[in-house]
């Protein structure tokens, strides 16, 4: 193992679902993982589980609908570890949650685009300055 030894990885949306599995796998491969999402209690628990399994992880609040929280996540991670090597854009609103196309409001549809497209764009844009010097990988 150790394919990601000492790489600094941010996994957005890693407080649930596949994001947890990605964070756990990266940590098992030797990465220093920043678990992030809106649910602090869940994020802290995921980071703790990774540490208990012998990995390195911290939790950081992030909301894809809030560009300032995304920028703070990137800045804080880079300041703490000196760089960002991997950004996994996992967080997303999969779909409007209230029914068929006829039932979904324009506001609900816009929330999906704001999180899935704009939020991902902001995350990439915010991470790039911390990846330029050493390179890195952005996973969409």
Rosetta blueprint (number, residue, H / E / L):
1 X L
2 X L
3 X L
4 X L
5 X L
6 X L
7 X L
8 X E
9 X E
10 X E
11 X E
12 X E
13 X L
14 X L
15 X L
16 X L
17 X H
18 X H
19 X H
20 X H
21 X H
22 X H
23 X H
24 X H
25 X H
26 X H
27 X H
28 X H
29 X L
30 X L
31 X L
32 X E
33 X E
34 X E
35 X E
36 X E
37 X E
38 X L
39 X L
40 X H
41 X H
42 X H
43 X H
44 X H
45 X H
46 X H
47 X H
48 X H
49 X H
50 X H
51 X H
52 X H
53 X L
54 X L
55 X L
56 X E
57 X E
58 X E
59 X E
60 X E
61 X E
62 X L
63 X L
64 X L
65 X L
66 X L
67 X H
68 X H
69 X H
70 X H
71 X H
72 X H
73 X H
74 X H
75 X H
76 X H
77 X H
78 X H
79 X H
80 X H
81 X H
82 X L
83 X L
84 X L
85 X L
86 X E
87 X E
88 X E
89 X L
90 X L
91 X L
92 X L
93 X L
94 X L
95 X L
96 X L
97 X L
98 X L
99 X L
100 X L
101 X L
102 X L
103 X L
104 X L
105 X L
106 X H
107 X H
108 X H
109 X H
110 X H
111 X H
112 X H
113 X H
114 X H
115 X H
116 X H
117 X H
118 X H
119 X H
120 X H
121 X H
122 X H
123 X H
124 X H
125 X H
126 X H
127 X H
128 X H
129 X H
130 X H
131 X H
132 X L
133 X L
134 X L
135 X L
136 X L
137 X E
138 X E
139 X E
140 X L
